[in-house]
Structure formats: C-alpha cells, structure tokens
C-alpha cells in the first residue's frame, strides 16, 4: 500500500470518528479524557438522527468550547459532500458568536482541507456543502428562518432567554429532527440551561441513557494538575461558598432567590475584636483607617434621630463605618489587606450641612486614608463637599446602579468568605450606641434577600425584605468592597 493510499485511508478513518479526527488533525490539542464521552455521544447522535437532546457543562476554562469547535470541524469534513447545517446560537453575535467562530477556524487551519474553507457574511463557516452558522439569540435579533439539519446548539444557554429559544430556535431542528445541544455555565434555577438540565435528568433516570455531561473542576484536575492548583488558589481567595466557585467550578445551581447572609456567613463576618472609639495606640506599623458611607436624604420637617425614626420606622439613614485596614503579613500567601469594622455612626434626618461637619470631625479623629461615599442622587452634593474638605485623593464617590450594586454583592461575599472582612464583637463594656447599631446591622443582614437575574452579566438583585428595616448599615458595609480597589501599600516619605 502506497503512502497516498495510506493517507487516504487515514483521512477516511478520521472523518468517520470524531476522536480519531481530533488526534489526527489536531494532535497538539487532541481532546482530553474527560472531553471524550461528550464528543462521542454528540457525534453518534448526529449520525443516528432522532432529535435527541444533550447538555454539556464543564468547569470554567475546562474546554467545553473546544469540544464544540472540534465537533463542528469534524462535522464539516464528514458532511462536506452530502451537505448539512449546524446552527450555533449565542447570547450575542459579538463577542460570543465571533469567538466561537474563530475557535472553529483555528481548528480548520490545521486540516488538509484548510484551503477550501470559506467564511460567508462573517457568520457562516463552510466546507464543500456543509456549513456552521452562528446566530445571535438576543431578544431583538433577526434569526428566524434558519434550519439546523445536523445539529442545533445553544451555547452559553444560561444567558439565552427561554422564550426566545422556544419561539425562534427550537423550531430550526424540527423538520430534520436534528440533535440539540445545550452548553453553558450553571447559574440559577430560572435559566434555559437549568430548565433543560432538569428535563434531561428526568429522561436519564427513566431510560438510563446518558444525556448530561457534567465535568466539575476535580475531574479536570486529575488530568491537569496545574488547573487544580489554580482553582484551589481561587477558592482560597474567594472562599469555597462564593457563588462563582459554587457555580463555575463546582457546578452547583444557585436558588433563584434566598438569603444572601445565612447564619454561617454571618458567623464568618463576626470578629473576635472589640469596637473602639478612636485609633488604637498600639496599632502595628502599616495599619490605616477608612470610612465607607451610605447617604440618606434630609428630613424636611426638621425631625432628627429617634424622633425621625419614630415618625417613620423605615426612614432611611446615613450610615458610616470606620474600617481598620490591616496590611498582609509578610509570610502570608494572600498579599491583600484585611478589613475590620471597629465603629459605626448613623444619622437619621440630619441636614447635609450638619452631616458634613460631623463627618469631618470624625475624620480629624481617625485620619482616614480613603473614604468611599454613596454619591447616588441626594448623596452627590455631600460627596462633592466632602471631597473639597478632605481632598479628592481621599474621597471616592460611588454611584449605585443595578450593575454596580450586583458587583458589590459578589465582592462583599468574596471578602467575607475568604475571611478578609470582619466586624467588631460588642462586649459588656461597649458603648450602648455601638451595641444598638450592631444589633440593627445584624437584623439587616438576616433580612437581606437576593434574586439572581437571567441573562448576561450574572446580575443579582438584593436588599432588605422587611417593612420595618432599611439597608443603610448593610450598604455602608458593602462599600468596603470598593476599598479593595484602593492602593494600601505603605506610604514612603521622600526628602528633597
């Protein structure tokens, strides 16, 4: 048998089996052991027809998109003469769709048929009569009228709205009864991906046929020790119970809503140190202080403090945290500071001119290196005056929006779960006002609920769900996450 004949037979074998194709055409990036079961099942489903559905969920950066790219590359080669279409839907054409297209093109670059590959209109990759078409699943996109007669794919399915999928994309596989693949990251129970996972789990239990391919980080780490080391570092930084760790690495589904601060997290937040009315005389070198401030509106009727609170139990208040910033130990692996709330202040109905005086007076005592202040709405004026009084390098305004508040929640949980943020423990001799503020803060924590929102961005809506409570102390504490973006390196005196 001549070399040309052997090569011909080798290509036929590669085109008949996706694993052989991966090893022959892409030897330097051949599919790993944990990727093979999903690739084989999907290839078999396309060959057999029958309209079966599958879910592929891998730990973050473990290679689910590589499985899809190599499967599509193999399908283009196998069906280049007969013809056929793979439709890949992504939450948006840019960037997700184009990234998936480029990954496929990179696979095809190593193929013997690379010169015959064509890209049409930027969204369709073609080889002979076979094509892979990338479409946007955004609600306003015009993606109707396409047909998937080989395979229909929902990539990043957790970010595709179920109603859009059901109305626009699901019918694309109907005429050919093509297989459908759902891929993505586990998030909440209200996503398209979660819905299909529940459905296919039920079918799997009924007939024993595997339709779900879940690969958590531990399985990946068995083949890639460096990956395991990376995930363990992330767990040490964020905490094992952080939502990103639970969803993207452990593949745990978050509830659609629930308590943001269950008792276990509240216990982590509680420190073993007392509060203090002024900087400690025995603070070690490198210790600094900061303020975080949530701003409320002024009271027009002149009521302040207890009188204002009695008139309206849910009256918003301006809340201030005094935060002790501890530099990392020289021997610590995590070289980031730790934060301790050592005192609080709260003002109800106080005019902003008087608030400014009181905050500046506190700043004379504590000498905060950084002040993070809520500058949303009515807070903008106070933030501006405070910047003029304390300096623009010291005072940083923060604007609350749905996105910024969601980000604060995740970053706050990361600080708590990693043990980098704690609040003081009142004792028998504590200032009664500080005791009362701590009790109020604990009530706000316990009453805080969250809802995970479908769609891109991993947004979470959160707040205090109690008609007799506000969230001022809680929001002031959440702003501590912004302190982690400041520079806490020791300041060095420089002479002339």
C-alpha positions in Angstrom: 0.0 0.0 0.0 1.5 3.3 -1.1 1.8 6.4 1.0 -1.0 8.2 -0.8 -3.3 5.3 -0.2 -2.4 5.1 3.4 -3.1 8.8 3.8 -6.4 8.3 2.0 -7.5 5.5 4.4 -6.3 7.6 7.4 -8.4 10.5 6.4 -11.5 8.2 5.9 -10.9 6.9 9.4 -10.6 10.4 10.8 -13.8 11.6 9.0 -15.7 8.6 10.4 -14.9 9.2 14.1 -14.6 12.5 15.9 -11.9 11.2 18.4 -9.7 9.9 15.6 -10.2 13.2 13.8 -9.1 15.1 16.9 -6.0 13.1 17.3 -5.0 13.0 13.6 -5.8 16.6 12.6 -5.1 18.4 16.0 -2.5 16.3 17.8 -1.3 19.2 19.9 -4.8 19.9 21.2 -6.4 16.5 21.0 -9.5 16.1 23.2 -8.7 15.0 26.7 -10.1 12.1 28.5 -12.9 14.0 30.3 -13.9 15.6 27.0 -14.3 12.4 25.0 -17.6 11.0 26.4 -19.5 14.1 25.4 -17.8 14.3 21.9 -18.6 10.7 21.2 -22.2 10.9 22.3 -22.8 14.0 20.2 -21.2 12.6 17.1 -23.3 9.5 17.4 -26.4 11.5 17.9 -25.8 13.4 14.6 -25.1 10.3 12.7 -28.2 8.5 14.1 -30.7 11.3 13.9 -33.7 11.0 16.1 -33.8 14.5 17.6 -32.1 13.7 21.0 -31.1 16.5 23.3 -27.9 16.8 25.4 -26.3 19.1 28.0 -22.6 19.7 28.3 -21.5 21.6 31.4 -17.8 21.9 32.2 -15.9 23.7 34.9 -14.8 27.2 33.8 -11.9 27.1 31.3 -12.0 23.3 31.1 -12.6 23.1 27.4 -16.3 22.8 26.6 -15.9 25.4 23.8 -13.0 23.3 22.4 -15.3 20.2 22.3 -17.8 22.2 20.3 -15.2 23.6 17.9 -13.6 20.2 17.2 -17.1 18.6 16.8 -18.1 21.3 14.3 -14.8 20.9 12.4 -15.4 17.1 12.2 -19.0 17.6 11.0 -17.8 20.0 8.2 -15.4 17.3 7.0 -17.8 14.4 7.3 -20.7 16.1 5.6 -18.8 18.3 3.0 -20.2 16.2 0.1 -23.7 15.4 1.4 -24.2 18.8 2.9 -25.9 19.9 6.1 -26.0 22.8 8.5 -25.0 23.3 12.2 -26.7 26.3 13.8 -24.9 27.7 16.9 -26.9 30.3 18.9 -25.1 32.5 21.3 -26.5 35.3 23.6 -24.9 37.9 21.3 -23.1 37.6 18.0 -20.4 39.8 19.3 -18.4 38.8 21.2 -19.6 35.2 21.9 -20.6 34.2 18.4 -17.4 35.5 16.8 -15.2 33.9 19.5 -16.8 30.6 18.8 -16.4 31.1 15.0 -12.7 32.0 15.4 -12.1 28.9 17.5 -13.6 26.7 14.8 -11.5 28.5 12.1 -8.4 27.8 14.2 -9.2 24.1 14.3 -9.7 24.1 10.5 -6.4 25.9 9.9 -4.7 22.5 10.7 -6.9 20.5 8.3 -5.8 19.1 5.0 -8.9 20.8 3.6 -8.0 24.2 5.1 -7.7 25.9 1.6 -11.2 25.0 0.8 -12.8 26.6 3.9 -14.8 29.7 3.3 -16.4 32.3 5.6 -19.6 33.7 4.2 -21.0 37.0 5.5 -18.8 36.7 8.6 -21.2 34.3 10.3 -21.1 31.1 8.2 -18.1 28.8 8.0 -18.3 26.4 5.0 -16.5 23.4 3.7 -18.0 22.0 0.5 -21.7 21.8 1.0 -21.6 21.7 4.8 -21.7 24.8 7.0 -21.7 26.0 10.6 -23.8 29.2 11.0 -23.5 31.4 14.1 -26.6 33.4 15.1 -27.5 35.8 17.8 -30.1 34.8 20.4 -30.6 38.3 21.7 -34.3 39.2 22.0 -34.2 41.8 19.2 -32.0 39.8 16.7 -33.4 38.7 13.4 -32.5 35.0 13.4 -35.7 33.3 12.2 -35.9 31.3 9.0 -32.7 29.2 9.5 -32.7 25.4 9.6 -30.4 23.1 11.5 -30.4 19.7 9.9 -27.2 18.3 11.5 -27.0 19.9 15.0 -28.7 22.8 16.9 -26.5 24.4 19.6 -27.4 26.8 22.4 -24.0 28.0 23.6 -23.9 29.9 26.9 -27.5 28.7 27.3 -27.8 30.2 30.8 -27.8 33.7 29.1 -30.4 32.9 26.4 -34.0 33.8 27.3 -36.1 30.6 27.3 -39.0 32.4 25.5 -36.6 33.5 22.7 -35.2 30.0 22.4 -38.6 28.3 22.3 -40.0 30.7 19.7 -37.1 31.3 17.4 -34.5 28.5 17.7 -36.2 25.3 18.8 -38.2 25.0 15.6 -35.0 25.1 13.5 -34.4 21.4 14.3 -38.0 20.3 13.8 -38.0 19.5 10.0 -34.9 17.3 10.2 -35.4 16.1 13.8 -31.7 17.1 14.4 -30.0 16.7 17.7 -29.9 19.7 20.1 -27.0 20.6 22.4 -27.2 22.9 25.4 -23.9 24.2 26.7 -23.0 26.8 29.4 -22.3 27.6 33.0 -24.5 26.5 35.8 -26.1 29.6 37.3 -29.6 29.9 38.8 -32.7 27.7 38.6 -34.5 30.0 36.2 -32.3 29.8 33.1 -32.8 27.9 29.9 -29.8 25.7 30.8 -31.3 24.9 34.2 -34.6 24.0 32.6 -33.1 21.6 30.1 -30.9 20.0 32.8 -33.9 19.2 34.9 -35.7 17.8 31.8 -32.8 15.6 30.7 -32.1 14.4 34.2 -35.6 13.0 34.3 -35.2 11.3 31.0 -31.9 9.9 32.0 -33.4 8.4 35.2 -36.2 6.8 33.1 -34.2 5.1 30.4 -30.6 5.1 31.7 -29.2 6.7 28.6 -26.7 9.4 29.3 -27.7 12.8 28.1 -25.9 15.0 30.7 -22.2 15.5 30.7 -21.1 17.4 33.8 -17.4 17.8 34.5 -16.5 19.6 37.7 -13.1 21.0 38.5 -11.9 17.9 40.4 -12.2 15.7 37.3 -10.3 18.2 35.2 -7.6 18.5 37.9 -7.0 14.7 37.6 -5.7 15.2 34.1 -4.4 18.8 34.5 -2.8 19.3 38.0 -2.0 22.9 37.2 -5.7 23.6 36.7 -6.4 22.1 40.1 -3.8 24.3 41.7 -5.4 27.4 40.1 -8.9 26.5 41.3 -7.6 25.9 44.8 -6.0 29.4 44.8 -9.3 30.9 43.6 -11.1 29.1 46.4 -8.6 30.4 49.0 -9.1 33.9 47.7 -12.9 33.9 47.3 -14.0 31.2 49.7 -15.5 27.8 48.8 -19.0 29.1 49.2 -18.6 32.1 46.9 -21.3 32.0 44.2 -18.6 32.0 41.4 -16.8 29.0 43.0 -20.1 27.1 43.5 -21.4 27.7 40.0 -18.4 27.9 37.7 -16.2 25.3 39.3 -18.3 23.0 41.5 -21.3 23.2 39.0 -23.8 23.9 41.8 -27.0 25.6 40.9 -28.0 28.7 42.9 -31.5 29.1 44.0 -33.5 31.8 42.1 -33.6 33.7 45.4 -32.8 33.3 49.1 -30.9 34.7 52.0 -27.7 36.4 51.0 -26.3 36.2 54.5 -27.3 32.8 56.1 -26.2 32.2 59.6 -22.9 30.5 58.6 -21.9 33.6 56.7 -22.9 35.9 59.5 -20.7 33.9 61.9 -17.8 34.3 59.5 -18.3 38.1 59.5 -18.3 38.3 63.3 -14.8 39.1 64.6 -13.2 38.4 68.0 -12.1 42.0 68.5 -13.9 44.8 70.3 -15.0 48.1 68.9 -13.0 51.2 69.6 -13.9 55.0 69.8 -10.6 56.1 68.3 -7.4 54.7 66.7 -5.7 52.2 68.9 -2.4 53.4 70.4 -0.8 50.0 69.9 -1.7 49.7 66.2 1.1 47.9 64.4 3.0 49.6 61.6 1.2 49.8 58.3 -2.3 49.9 59.8 -4.6 52.5 58.2 -8.2 53.6 58.6 -11.0 54.3 56.1 -14.7 55.4 56.1 -17.5 53.9 54.0 -20.7 56.0 53.9 -24.2 55.3 52.7 -26.1 58.6 52.3 -29.7 59.3 53.0 -31.9 62.3 52.2 -32.5 65.2 54.5 -35.7 65.4 56.6 -37.8 68.4 55.6 -39.9 68.6 58.8 -36.8 69.1 61.0 -37.1 65.8 62.8 -33.8 64.0 63.6 -32.6 60.9 65.2 -35.1 58.9 67.3 -37.9 61.3 66.6 -37.5 60.9 62.8 -37.2 57.1 63.2 -40.4 57.0 65.4 -42.3 59.0 62.8 -41.2 56.6 60.0 -39.7 53.2 61.2 -38.3 52.5 57.8 -36.8 56.0 57.4 -33.5 55.9 55.5 -30.4 56.9 57.5 -26.9 58.0 56.6 -24.6 55.3 57.9 -20.8 55.4 58.3 -18.4 52.5 59.0 -14.9 53.1 60.5 -12.8 50.4 58.9 -9.4 49.4 60.2 -7.2 48.2 57.3 -4.6 45.6 58.3 -1.7 45.1 55.9 -1.0 41.4 54.9 1.5 39.5 56.9 4.9 39.2 55.2 4.6 35.5 55.3 1.0 35.4 54.0 0.3 33.7 50.7 -2.6 36.2 50.0 -0.9 39.6 49.9 -4.1 41.6 50.2 -5.2 43.6 53.2 -7.9 42.6 55.7 -10.7 44.9 56.9 -12.2 45.3 60.4 -15.2 47.4 61.1 -14.3 48.9 64.5 -17.0 51.6 64.9 -20.2 52.8 63.3 -22.2 56.0 63.1 -25.8 56.7 62.0 -27.7 59.9 61.4 -31.5 59.9 60.7 -33.0 63.0 59.1 -29.8 65.1 59.6 -29.3 68.0 57.2 -26.3 67.5 54.9 -24.6 70.7 56.1 -24.5 69.3 59.6 -23.6 65.9 58.3 -20.6 67.4 56.6 -19.4 68.9 59.9 -19.9 65.6 61.8 -18.1 63.5 59.2 -15.2 66.0 59.0 -15.0 65.9 62.8 -14.7 62.1 62.8 -12.1 62.4 60.1 -9.9 64.5 62.4 -10.0 61.7 64.9 -9.5 58.7 62.6 -7.4 60.3 59.7 -8.9 58.0 57.1 -6.7 57.3 54.2 -9.7 56.6 51.9 -13.4 57.5 52.1 -15.9 55.7 49.9 -19.2 57.6 49.8 -22.5 56.9 48.1 -22.9 59.7 45.6 -26.1 58.5 44.1 -28.9 61.1 43.9 -29.0 63.2 47.1 -25.6 61.9 48.0 -23.8 63.7 45.1 -23.8 67.1 46.9 -22.5 65.8 50.2 -19.8 63.8 48.3 -18.7 66.9 46.5 -18.4 69.0 49.7 -16.6 66.1 51.4 -14.1 65.9 48.6 -13.5 69.6 48.9 -13.0 69.3 52.7 -10.8 66.1 52.8 -9.3 66.0 49.3 -10.0 64.3 46.0 -7.3 61.7 46.6 -9.0 60.7 49.9 -12.8 60.7 48.9 -14.1 58.5 46.2 -17.7 58.8 45.1 -19.7 55.6 44.3 -22.8 55.5 42.1 -25.3 52.8 42.8 -26.9 51.1 39.8 -28.2 47.6 39.2 -24.9 46.5 37.8 -22.6 48.2 40.4 -24.8 47.0 43.3 -24.7 43.5 41.9 -20.9 43.6 41.7 -20.7 44.9 45.2 -22.7 41.9 46.4 -20.3 39.4 44.8 -17.2 41.2 46.0 -18.6 41.6 49.5 -19.3 37.8 49.7 -15.8 37.2 48.5 -14.3 39.3 51.3 -16.4 37.6 53.9 -16.0 34.0 52.7 -12.2 34.5 52.4 -12.0 35.8 56.0 -10.8 39.2 54.9 -13.7 41.2 56.4 -15.0 41.1 59.9 -17.0 43.4 62.2 -16.4 44.1 65.9 -17.9 42.0 68.7 -19.7 44.1 71.3 -18.9 43.3 74.9 -20.3 44.1 78.3 -18.4 47.4 78.5 -19.2 48.5 74.9 -20.7 51.9 74.1 -24.6 51.4 74.2 -25.0 53.2 70.9 -22.5 50.9 69.2 -24.3 47.9 70.7 -27.6 49.1 69.3 -26.1 49.8 65.8 -24.6 46.3 65.8 -28.0 44.8 66.6 -29.6 46.8 63.8 -26.8 45.7 61.4 -27.3 42.0 62.3 -31.1 42.4 61.7 -30.4 43.9 58.3 -28.1 41.1 57.4 -30.7 38.5 58.5 -33.4 40.2 56.5 -31.4 40.6 53.3 -32.7 38.5 50.3 -31.4 38.1 46.8 -32.7 37.1 43.4 -30.4 36.0 40.6 -31.4 37.5 37.3 -31.4 35.7 33.9 -29.3 37.0 31.1 -25.7 38.1 30.7 -23.8 39.8 33.5 -24.5 37.4 36.4 -26.6 40.2 38.0 -28.2 39.7 41.4 -30.9 41.9 42.9 -30.6 42.2 46.6 -31.9 44.2 49.6 -33.6 44.1 53.0 -37.0 42.5 52.8 -38.6 43.9 56.0 -41.1 46.7 56.2 -39.6 47.9 59.5 -35.9 48.0 58.3 -33.8 49.8 55.9 -30.4 48.7 54.5 -28.2 51.7 55.3 -25.7 49.9 57.6 -25.6 47.0 55.2 -24.9 49.2 52.1 -22.2 51.1 54.0 -20.6 47.7 54.8 -20.9 46.6 51.1 -18.9 49.7 50.1 -15.9 48.1 51.9 -15.5 46.0 48.7 -14.6 49.3 47.0 -11.7 49.7 49.4 -10.2 46.6 47.9 -9.7 48.7 44.7 -7.6 51.3 46.5 -3.8 51.3 46.9 -2.9 50.3 50.5 0.8 50.0 50.1 2.8 51.8 52.8 3.4 55.4 52.1 7.1 56.4 51.9 8.4 59.8 52.9 10.6 61.3 50.3 13.1 64.0 51.0 14.5 66.6 48.7 
